[in-house]
Amino acid sequence: MTILVTGSAGRVGSKVVQRLLDDGKAVTGFDLRPSGIAHPRFREVVGVFDDRLAAAAATEGATAVLHLGAFMSWLPGDSDKLHRANVDGTRILLEQAVRAKPERVIFASSGEVYPENVPDYLPVDEDHPVKPRSLYGLTKLLGEEIVRFFERVSGVPATILRFSHTQDACELLDPESFFSGPRFFLHPKIRQQEGFGHTAAVERLKAIDDGRESLVISRNENGRPFRMHITDTRDMIEGILLALASPKAAGRTYNLGATAPVDFAEAISLMAKLTGLPLKIVDLPGSGVFYETSNARIRTELGFEPKWTIERMIEEAAAARAERTKAA
C-alpha cells in the first residue's frame, strides 16, 4: 500500500508523511520543494502539481491520495498562480491518479469556501452555502468541484476536509512567522497592511507604535475583538488520518478544526502575561475578522476530538520563545 501525500514539504504534509511512515506505510511525497525526509519507504517527486509528467510519476502505484498541498495567497496579483496550482493542479493530479485506481482521495479544502466574515448564520456548518470571498477560497471551492467530478466518473470515493487556519504552536509567538507575525505583533502587522495597501489601517497602527516590539489586539471599527479558529497542526493530522482510515468518511465533507474559536482579546492578553511583552489595542477600519465554525459532524461521525486548546498552544509558544531568547 503506497499513499501519495501532496504538500509533503509543508507544515501539515511533512508531519502526515512522518506519521504514515511510523505506522509502517510506504509513502510518496509530491511538492514544489524537497521535504528533507530520508526513509527507505519514502520516495519523493519534486515538481508543480500542474506538470503532467510530474503528476504521473507521483501517482504511480498510489492506493490512496492525500491532496494536502496548495498555493496560498491573498494578493490580487497572484490570481494566475492560485488557479494554476489549486485548480489546474488538482485537475491534472486527479486525471493521473485515477489511472492508478486508488481506494480513496482525501482533499484539503478550506473554510474560505464559506463567506466566513459575513455568514448567513453561526456557527458555520457543512450545510452553510459556499460563497467564497477570496481568490484563494474560490480556487479551493473549484478544487472541491473537481474532486467530486472525478469521484462521480471514476467511482473512487473522496473525502473533503475544509481546513481551519492551522499553526504549529511554537509559531504563535514568533514575529517572523508568515501568519502569526502580522496577526499578533505590531510591526509585522504594519508591514502586512502596507503590502495590502490599506492606508487607513496603517495610519492607526503607526499611531500606537512607540518603537518597541509589541503584541497588538486587533478590533473592528466598533471595538469588537477579532475572533477566528486557530487549530494546532497535531490536531489537524489526527483528523486527516481519521478520515483516511474510516470507511464512513467516503463521500463526506467535514469542517476540520478546533472546537472553539479564539477570542483575540483573551488570547493575546495571555500571550502578554506569559512573555512580558507590551500590549497594544487598535480599532481597524471595517467589520473585522469574526466567525465560528462547527466541527460537530466530524466529531460525531469519526470521533475527532481536538486536544490542543489555544491556551495549551500559547503556553508552549511562550516556552519556545523563552528558549529562542536564551539561545540568542
Helices and strands as residue ranges (DSSP letters): E 2-6, H 13-22, E 26-31, E 42-46, H 52-59, E 64-67, G 76-78, H 79-82, I 83-88, H 89-97, G 98-100, E 104-110, G 111-113, H 135-154, E 158-163, E 165-167, G 169-171, H 180-184, H 186-196, H 199-207, E 215-219, E 227-228, E 230-232, H 233-245, G 247-249, E 253-256, E 262-263, H 264-275, E 279-283, H 296-302, H 310-327
